[in-house]
């Protein structure tokens, strides 16, 4: 039990046990802020007056040591009472280090300000799952307002008012937003690392062979035409070298394979 002085001069004998106080949602000694943004300390439980129901009593900073209670017929938490901790009390009057998590892909940018580095890491994973390739985390200074959820964020050359999150939030983009035009099959292959089916592999190889055979056939036909005007040996040798360079160059091989994958439905064509 704890003896305290109530507003008006009377004495109040308070039960400060944790179980008794927690019936009202708070513990003895906790700092709180009420719906009017007045700050104080939870004192204990006692009847509002002799024979009345128990209420939770507070010592508010503005009451100079006297204690008082709120309306005895309300739920204090629903009424708007909040426990003061590092998210409210310490940040109401000073700047606090928080973290800005930013991801930008194909011109689509997302930026979220979070309270600590653990949440920043979790937020980064949310961005990666959405399809971003990478994210970056930078510390920022935040001066919170009375809600403890928003504040003035100080940048190098600006100040912005923003919400500060205590937990990761979903990305506003999906992978389709970040990489428009790519098929689901290509996503399965490139992002989820699923295997391409053997049928698709066969289709890709057949298409590549057809393209190369067509190129060789066109080269042979061109040799026949040129041999009428030039020495057949030199015409054949020159075209053989040209076609070989064409078919063996990395760029053309990539193009041929891309054509095969487009026919097989593995990826979109340009």
C-alpha positions as CSV (number, residue, x, y, z in Angstrom):
1,X,0.0,0.0,0.0
2,X,1.1,3.6,-0.6
3,X,-0.2,6.7,1.0
4,X,-0.6,9.8,-1.3
5,X,-2.3,13.2,-1.3
6,X,-5.3,13.6,-3.6
7,X,-6.4,16.9,-5.2
8,X,-8.3,18.8,-2.6
9,X,-6.1,17.6,0.3
10,X,-7.5,14.2,1.2
11,X,-5.4,11.1,1.7
12,X,-5.6,8.1,-0.5
13,X,-4.2,4.6,0.3
14,X,-3.2,3.0,-3.0
15,X,-2.7,-0.6,-3.9
16,X,0.4,-0.6,-6.0
17,X,0.6,-4.4,-6.8
18,X,1.2,-5.2,-10.4
19,X,-1.8,-7.5,-10.7
20,X,-4.2,-4.9,-9.3
21,X,-2.8,-2.1,-11.4
22,X,-2.7,-4.1,-14.6
23,X,-6.5,-4.6,-14.5
24,X,-6.5,-1.0,-15.8
25,X,-3.8,-1.7,-18.4
26,X,-0.8,-0.1,-16.6
27,X,1.8,-0.7,-13.8
28,X,2.7,1.3,-10.8
29,X,5.5,3.7,-11.6
30,X,5.0,3.7,-15.4
31,X,5.1,7.0,-17.2
32,X,2.0,7.8,-19.2
33,X,0.5,10.4,-21.5
34,X,-3.3,11.1,-21.4
35,X,-5.6,12.1,-24.2
36,X,-4.9,15.8,-23.5
37,X,-1.1,15.1,-23.9
38,X,-0.5,15.7,-20.2
39,X,2.3,13.4,-18.8
40,X,2.4,11.7,-15.5
41,X,3.1,8.6,-13.4
42,X,0.8,5.7,-12.6
43,X,0.4,5.6,-8.8
44,X,-1.9,2.8,-7.9
45,X,-5.5,1.6,-7.3
46,X,-8.0,2.9,-4.8
47,X,-11.7,3.7,-4.7
48,X,-12.7,7.1,-6.2
49,X,-14.3,7.7,-2.8
50,X,-15.3,5.6,0.2
51,X,-17.7,2.8,-1.0
52,X,-17.1,3.6,-4.7
53,X,-15.5,1.5,-7.4
54,X,-11.7,1.2,-7.7
55,X,-10.0,3.5,-10.1
56,X,-6.4,4.0,-11.2
57,X,-4.8,7.1,-9.8
58,X,-2.1,9.2,-11.5
59,X,0.4,11.9,-10.4
60,X,0.5,14.3,-13.4
61,X,3.5,16.5,-13.9
62,X,1.3,19.6,-13.8
63,X,-0.3,18.7,-10.4
64,X,2.7,19.4,-8.2
65,X,2.6,16.0,-6.3
66,X,-1.1,15.6,-5.9
67,X,-2.8,12.7,-7.4
68,X,-6.1,12.3,-9.3
69,X,-8.0,9.8,-11.3
70,X,-9.8,9.7,-14.7
71,X,-13.5,8.9,-15.2
72,X,-14.1,5.7,-13.4
73,X,-16.4,4.3,-16.1
74,X,-14.1,4.2,-19.1
75,X,-11.4,2.0,-20.4
76,X,-8.2,4.0,-20.1
77,X,-6.5,2.4,-23.1
78,X,-9.5,3.0,-25.3
79,X,-9.8,6.5,-23.9
80,X,-6.4,7.2,-25.3
81,X,-3.9,6.7,-22.4
82,X,-0.5,5.6,-23.6
83,X,2.5,4.2,-21.9
84,X,5.5,6.5,-22.4
85,X,8.7,4.8,-23.5
86,X,11.4,5.4,-26.0
87,X,8.7,5.9,-28.7
88,X,7.1,8.8,-26.9
89,X,8.7,10.4,-23.8
90,X,12.3,10.7,-24.8
91,X,11.5,11.7,-28.3
92,X,9.0,14.4,-27.6
93,X,11.6,17.0,-26.7
94,X,14.7,15.9,-28.6
95,X,15.8,14.4,-31.9
96,X,16.3,10.6,-32.1
97,X,18.2,8.5,-34.6
98,X,15.9,6.5,-36.9
99,X,16.5,4.9,-40.2
100,X,15.3,5.6,-43.7
101,X,15.1,2.4,-45.9
102,X,15.0,3.2,-49.6
103,X,14.7,1.0,-52.7
104,X,14.6,2.2,-56.3
105,X,14.1,-0.1,-59.3
106,X,13.3,1.0,-62.9
107,X,12.3,4.4,-61.7
108,X,10.0,3.1,-59.0
109,X,11.1,4.4,-55.6
110,X,10.0,3.4,-52.1
111,X,11.2,5.0,-48.9
112,X,10.1,4.1,-45.3
113,X,11.4,5.6,-42.1
114,X,11.6,3.1,-39.2
115,X,12.6,3.3,-35.6
116,X,15.6,1.0,-35.4
117,X,18.1,-1.0,-37.4
118,X,16.3,-4.3,-36.8
119,X,13.1,-3.0,-38.4
120,X,15.2,-1.5,-41.1
121,X,16.6,-5.0,-42.0
122,X,13.1,-6.5,-42.0
123,X,11.8,-3.6,-44.2
124,X,14.6,-4.3,-46.6
125,X,13.6,-7.9,-46.9
126,X,10.0,-6.8,-47.6
127,X,11.4,-4.7,-50.5
128,X,13.4,-7.6,-51.9
129,X,10.5,-10.0,-51.8
130,X,8.5,-7.4,-53.8
131,X,11.1,-7.6,-56.5
132,X,13.6,-4.8,-55.8
133,X,17.2,-5.9,-56.4
134,X,18.6,-4.0,-53.5
135,X,17.9,-1.4,-50.8
136,X,19.9,1.1,-48.8
137,X,19.6,2.2,-45.2
138,X,20.6,5.7,-43.9
139,X,20.3,7.1,-40.4
140,X,18.1,10.2,-40.0
141,X,17.3,12.5,-37.1
142,X,13.6,12.7,-36.1
143,X,11.9,15.1,-33.8
144,X,8.6,13.4,-32.9
145,X,5.4,15.1,-32.3
146,X,3.1,14.3,-29.3
147,X,1.6,11.2,-31.0
148,X,4.9,9.5,-31.0
149,X,4.2,8.1,-34.5
150,X,5.1,11.1,-36.7
151,X,7.8,13.7,-36.6
152,X,10.0,16.2,-38.4
153,X,12.7,14.3,-40.3
154,X,16.0,16.3,-40.8
155,X,17.8,15.8,-44.0
156,X,21.0,17.4,-45.3
157,X,19.2,20.3,-46.8
158,X,15.5,19.9,-45.9
159,X,13.0,19.0,-43.2
160,X,10.0,16.9,-43.9
161,X,7.2,15.6,-41.7
162,X,6.7,11.9,-42.0
163,X,5.3,8.9,-40.3
164,X,7.8,6.7,-38.4
165,X,7.1,3.0,-38.3
166,X,7.8,0.5,-35.5
167,X,7.4,-2.5,-37.8
168,X,8.0,-3.2,-41.5
169,X,5.2,-2.3,-43.9
170,X,4.2,-4.0,-47.2
171,X,5.8,-2.8,-50.4
172,X,3.4,-0.7,-52.6
173,X,4.9,-2.3,-55.7
174,X,4.7,-5.9,-57.0
175,X,7.4,-7.5,-59.1
176,X,5.2,-6.9,-62.2
177,X,5.2,-3.2,-61.4
178,X,8.9,-3.1,-61.1
179,X,9.6,-5.2,-64.2
180,X,6.7,-4.8,-66.6
181,X,6.6,-7.0,-69.7
182,X,8.3,-10.1,-68.4
183,X,6.3,-13.3,-68.3
184,X,5.5,-15.4,-65.3
185,X,7.6,-18.2,-66.7
186,X,10.6,-15.9,-66.9
187,X,10.0,-14.8,-63.4
188,X,9.9,-18.4,-62.2
189,X,13.2,-19.0,-63.9
190,X,15.1,-15.8,-63.1
191,X,13.7,-14.8,-59.7
192,X,12.4,-18.0,-58.1
193,X,15.2,-20.1,-59.7
194,X,12.8,-22.8,-60.9
195,X,14.0,-25.2,-63.6
196,X,13.0,-24.7,-67.2
197,X,11.3,-27.9,-68.5
198,X,13.1,-30.3,-70.8
199,X,10.5,-29.6,-73.5
200,X,11.4,-25.9,-73.4
201,X,15.1,-26.8,-73.7
202,X,14.4,-28.9,-76.8
203,X,12.4,-26.2,-78.4
204,X,15.1,-23.6,-77.8
205,X,17.8,-25.9,-79.3
206,X,15.7,-26.8,-82.3
207,X,14.9,-23.1,-83.0
208,X,18.6,-22.2,-82.7
209,X,19.6,-25.0,-85.1
210,X,16.9,-23.9,-87.6
211,X,18.2,-20.3,-87.5
212,X,21.8,-21.4,-88.0
213,X,20.8,-23.8,-90.8
214,X,18.9,-21.0,-92.5
215,X,21.9,-18.8,-92.2
216,X,24.2,-21.4,-93.7
217,X,21.6,-22.1,-96.5
218,X,21.5,-18.4,-97.4
219,X,25.3,-18.3,-97.4
220,X,25.5,-21.3,-99.8
221,X,22.9,-19.7,-102.1
222,X,24.9,-16.4,-102.0
223,X,28.1,-18.4,-102.9
224,X,26.5,-19.8,-106.0
225,X,25.4,-16.4,-107.1
226,X,28.8,-14.8,-106.5
227,X,30.7,-17.6,-108.1
228,X,29.3,-16.5,-111.5
229,X,31.1,-13.2,-111.2
230,X,34.2,-14.1,-109.0
231,X,36.5,-17.0,-108.5
232,X,34.4,-19.7,-106.8
233,X,37.2,-20.6,-104.3
234,X,37.7,-17.1,-103.0
235,X,34.0,-16.4,-102.9
236,X,33.4,-19.6,-100.9
237,X,36.2,-18.9,-98.5
238,X,35.2,-15.3,-97.9
239,X,31.6,-16.2,-97.2
240,X,32.6,-19.1,-94.9
241,X,34.7,-16.7,-92.8
242,X,31.9,-14.1,-92.7
243,X,29.3,-16.6,-91.7
244,X,31.6,-18.2,-89.1
245,X,32.2,-14.9,-87.5
246,X,28.5,-14.1,-87.5
247,X,27.4,-17.5,-86.0
248,X,30.2,-17.7,-83.4
249,X,30.1,-14.1,-82.1
250,X,28.7,-13.9,-78.5
251,X,26.2,-11.2,-79.5
252,X,24.7,-13.3,-82.3
253,X,24.7,-16.5,-80.2
254,X,22.8,-14.6,-77.5
255,X,20.3,-13.3,-80.1
256,X,19.8,-16.8,-81.5
257,X,19.2,-18.3,-78.1
258,X,16.8,-15.4,-77.2
259,X,14.8,-16.2,-80.3
260,X,14.6,-19.8,-79.1
261,X,13.5,-18.9,-75.6
262,X,10.8,-16.5,-77.0
263,X,9.4,-19.4,-79.2
264,X,9.5,-21.7,-76.1
265,X,7.6,-19.1,-74.1
266,X,10.4,-18.7,-71.5
267,X,10.7,-15.0,-71.9
268,X,9.2,-12.0,-73.7
269,X,10.7,-10.8,-76.9
270,X,11.8,-7.2,-77.5
